[in-house]
């Protein structure tokens, strides 16, 4: 199964430009209640993932930070502690399984390494949960039919 089934396209993804400031990141993450957000560079390529932890570490490392300083610290100056792996748009679902165990979302890129969207962990879990319940329902129906066939 191709991963395009699970893709949330870029135009529906909340992301930040890699040159945004800490203040912009904090406002966007707070507004959307996200703990992690993809970063995209000026060429449209995936440039990493910014997490709440990255922001907290940056604020404690920088020392004397006030709200004015937050407008002048570029996200490129922040160490990223999580390196989300990307998948190519032609990947299969099996390629996602290991990644989604460790990532809230998996960035998806095209042939030119341009960011085209994400696949959320909850979409993958939802799909497999639906498959599990569907297969168990069928198994239950077969159990109910079998005695009738045997008689």
N, C-alpha and C positions, 0 to 999 in steps of 0.2 A: 504494500500500500504506500502510495506517495504521500509525502508530508503536506502537500498543498491543501489537503482536506482540513488540516488543523491550523493553517496559517491565518494570523491576524495581520492584514496588510499594513504597511507603513502609515498610510493615511488615517488609520484607526488606532495607531500606537502612540502613546505619550512618550516622547523622547526629548533629549536635550542636545544642542550643539556642543561639541567638545570644548568650544571656546567660551561657553557660558560661565557665569560667575557662581560662587557658592550661594550667594543670596538667591539667584534665579533658581538654582537647583533645590534649595530648601523650600522655596515658595511652591514650586511645581510638585515636589514630592509630598509636601504637607497637604496641598489642595486635593491631590488625587489619592492620598493615603497610601503611597507606594513606599516600599522599603528598598527598592532597587529600580534603576531606570537606565535604558540604553543610551549611549552617547554616539553621536554621528558626527563625522568630520565634515568640512566644507565641500568635499568631493562626493559626499553621500555614502561614504564607507563606514562600516561599524568600527567605532573607536574604543569600545570597552563598555563596562557597566559600572555605574556609580551606585554605591550603597549608602545606607544610613551610617554604617560603621565607618566607611571612608570619610564621611563628613565629620563624624565625631573625632576620629583620629586626627584629621586635619586641624580641627579647632583646638584640640589639646596640644598638638605639636607646634602650632603657630604662636601659642602664648597669648599675648595681649590682643585679643580679637574683640572688636565691637561691631555693631550693625553697619557702620560706615565701611569698615574694612572688608566686610563680606561682599561688597559690590566691586572690590578691586582684586579679589583673589580668583584667578582663572581655574577652571576645573582641570586643565592640563597640568597644573602645578600640584595636584593632589595625587598621592600614591593610591592606586587601586589594589585592594586586598583580595578581590575575587576576579578571576579571569574566566568569564563565561566563554565556553567554546561555541563556535558557530557551526551551522550546517548549511550545505548547499541546497538549493531549491529542488534538485533532483534526488535528494536523499530518500531513503526508505524509512519507515516507522521504526525499524529496529535500531537505526542510527540515533534515534531520539531517546530511547529507553534509558540508557546509561546516563546520558546528559541530564535528563529531567530528574534523576535521583538526586543530583547535586545543585541544580539550577532551578530557580522559579520560572524562568523562561529561557528559551533557546533562540538566539538571533539567527535569522535566515538571510543568506546572501545569494546573489545571482552569479552568472558567469563572469561578470566584471568586478566581483567582490563588493557590489553595491548592496547596502542594507535594504531589504524589501519587506521586512516584517519580523514578527516573532511567533513562536509557538509557546503557549503557556502550559505549565505543568498540569494545571487543573483540566485542560482540554484533553490531555493524554489520559489522565486518571479517569475522567468522565467517560471517555470512549471505552476503555477497558472494563470499567464498572458496568456499562451498558451491555457489553459483550458477555460478561460473566452472568449477569441476570438473565439475559436472553437465552444463553446456552442452558442455564439451570431450569428455566421455564420449559424449554423444549424437552429436556431430560425428564422433567416431571410429567409432561404430557405423554411421552413414550411409555413411562411406567404405568400410567393409567390405561393406555390402549393395549398394552401387552397382555394383561389377563383376559381381555375380551377376545383377542385373537387366539389365545391358547384354548379357549372354551369352544 
